[in-house]
């Protein structure tokens, strides 16, 4: 898949360091808004084993967006979930977007949309019937991107009170 500015490819386990490096574009926002939850600027060396472990999991999928010269500018990670039916719920198969990060210098060039589309296609190929994600309430850009841009609708709310 391509955009005018980037091409998207599936991420491999050896790309864990690339994902760790690209994570800085989203982690800083989270750390600034919720320092009580997110640690400040983890080093790429700390994050690489986390992404490597994620990429090794069953049902894990990830894509990297690269410029024509091979420079990575964004990534998306997601997990395929197959939930059997039980006494309360019907069987469900869905793809859950775990992370998405895009370099701000290529924001609004459809890189994020093409990354989400890659996950949609992978989810459909895996038999999923829906795409789900969660977004922190402070992240108004992500709320607009997923809501307006990707047509995701609220389905559940998490509420919090400090103790």
C-alpha positions as CSV (number, residue, x, y, z in Angstrom):
1,X,0.0,0.0,0.0
2,X,1.2,3.5,-0.7
3,X,0.4,7.1,0.0
4,X,1.9,10.1,-1.8
5,X,4.6,10.2,0.9
6,X,5.1,6.7,2.2
7,X,4.9,3.0,1.5
8,X,3.6,0.5,4.1
9,X,5.1,-2.9,4.7
10,X,4.5,-5.6,7.3
11,X,6.9,-5.4,10.3
12,X,9.1,-8.3,11.1
13,X,10.6,-9.3,14.5
14,X,13.9,-7.8,13.4
15,X,12.0,-4.4,13.1
16,X,11.5,-4.2,16.9
17,X,14.2,-1.5,17.2
18,X,12.5,0.6,14.4
19,X,9.1,0.3,16.3
20,X,10.9,1.3,19.5
21,X,12.4,4.3,17.9
22,X,9.2,5.5,16.3
23,X,7.4,5.1,19.6
24,X,8.9,8.4,20.7
25,X,6.4,10.3,18.6
26,X,3.5,9.1,20.7
27,X,5.0,8.3,24.0
28,X,6.0,11.9,24.7
29,X,2.4,13.0,24.4
30,X,1.3,10.3,26.8
31,X,4.1,11.0,29.3
32,X,3.3,14.7,29.3
33,X,-0.4,14.2,29.8
34,X,-0.3,11.4,32.3
35,X,3.1,11.2,34.1
36,X,1.3,9.3,36.9
37,X,0.9,6.4,34.4
38,X,3.6,6.7,31.7
39,X,7.3,6.7,32.5
40,X,9.3,9.5,30.9
41,X,11.1,8.8,27.6
42,X,12.1,5.2,27.7
43,X,15.3,4.4,25.8
44,X,15.1,2.5,22.5
45,X,17.1,-0.2,24.2
46,X,14.4,-0.6,26.9
47,X,11.6,-0.7,24.3
48,X,13.1,-3.0,21.7
49,X,12.6,-6.2,23.8
50,X,9.0,-5.2,24.5
51,X,8.3,-4.8,20.7
52,X,10.2,-8.0,19.9
53,X,8.1,-9.9,22.4
54,X,4.9,-8.4,20.9
55,X,5.9,-9.3,17.4
56,X,6.5,-12.9,18.5
57,X,3.0,-13.3,20.0
58,X,0.4,-15.3,18.2
59,X,-2.1,-13.0,16.6
60,X,0.2,-10.0,16.6
61,X,0.4,-7.9,13.5
62,X,2.4,-4.7,12.7
63,X,3.1,-2.5,9.8
64,X,5.7,0.2,9.2
65,X,5.3,3.2,6.9
66,X,8.5,4.3,5.1
67,X,9.4,7.2,2.8
68,X,10.7,6.4,-0.7
69,X,14.2,6.5,0.6
70,X,13.4,3.8,3.2
71,X,13.2,6.2,6.2
72,X,10.6,4.9,8.7
73,X,7.9,7.5,9.5
74,X,5.2,5.5,11.3
75,X,4.0,2.2,12.7
76,X,0.9,0.4,13.8
77,X,0.6,-2.7,16.0
78,X,-2.5,-4.7,16.5
79,X,-3.7,-8.1,17.8
80,X,-6.2,-10.5,16.3
81,X,-8.7,-11.8,19.0
82,X,-11.0,-14.8,18.6
83,X,-13.4,-15.0,21.5
84,X,-15.6,-18.0,21.8
85,X,-19.3,-17.7,22.7
86,X,-20.3,-18.2,26.4
87,X,-23.4,-17.8,28.4
88,X,-23.2,-14.0,28.2
89,X,-21.8,-13.2,24.8
90,X,-21.8,-14.3,21.2
91,X,-18.5,-15.5,19.6
92,X,-16.5,-12.6,18.3
93,X,-13.4,-12.1,16.2
94,X,-11.9,-8.7,16.1
95,X,-8.6,-6.9,15.5
96,X,-7.5,-4.5,18.3
97,X,-5.1,-1.6,17.5
98,X,-2.6,-1.5,20.3
99,X,-0.3,1.4,19.1
100,X,0.0,3.8,16.3
101,X,2.6,6.5,15.9
102,X,3.4,8.8,13.0
103,X,6.2,11.3,12.7
104,X,4.6,14.8,13.1
105,X,6.5,16.0,10.0
106,X,4.3,13.7,7.8
107,X,1.1,14.2,9.7
108,X,-2.0,14.8,7.6
109,X,-0.4,13.0,4.6
110,X,-2.6,9.9,5.1
111,X,0.2,7.8,6.6
112,X,-2.0,7.0,9.6
113,X,-4.9,6.1,7.4
114,X,-2.9,3.8,5.3
115,X,-1.5,2.1,8.4
116,X,-5.0,1.6,9.7
117,X,-6.2,0.3,6.3
118,X,-3.4,-2.3,6.4
119,X,-4.7,-3.5,9.8
120,X,-8.3,-3.6,8.4
121,X,-7.2,-5.8,5.5
122,X,-5.2,-8.1,7.8
123,X,-8.2,-8.3,10.1
124,X,-10.6,-9.2,7.3
125,X,-8.1,-11.8,6.0
126,X,-8.1,-13.3,9.5
127,X,-11.9,-13.4,9.6
128,X,-12.4,-10.5,11.9
129,X,-15.7,-8.7,11.8
130,X,-14.6,-5.4,13.6
131,X,-11.7,-3.2,14.3
132,X,-11.4,-1.8,17.9
133,X,-9.0,0.5,19.7
134,X,-8.8,2.6,22.8
135,X,-7.7,6.2,23.1
136,X,-6.8,8.2,26.1
137,X,-9.3,11.0,26.7
138,X,-6.5,13.7,26.7
139,X,-5.4,12.6,23.2
140,X,-7.8,14.8,21.2
141,X,-5.9,14.3,17.9
142,X,-6.2,10.5,18.2
143,X,-9.9,10.8,19.1
144,X,-10.5,12.9,16.0
145,X,-8.4,10.6,13.8
146,X,-10.1,7.4,14.8
147,X,-13.6,9.0,15.1
148,X,-13.9,11.3,12.2
149,X,-11.1,10.0,10.0
150,X,-11.6,6.2,10.5
151,X,-15.3,6.2,11.4
152,X,-14.8,4.3,14.7
153,X,-17.6,5.0,17.2
154,X,-17.5,4.8,21.0
155,X,-18.6,1.4,22.4
156,X,-17.4,1.5,26.0
157,X,-16.1,4.1,28.5
158,X,-13.5,3.7,31.2
159,X,-13.9,6.0,34.2
160,X,-11.3,6.9,36.8
161,X,-11.1,8.4,40.2
162,X,-7.9,9.1,42.1
163,X,-7.7,7.5,45.5
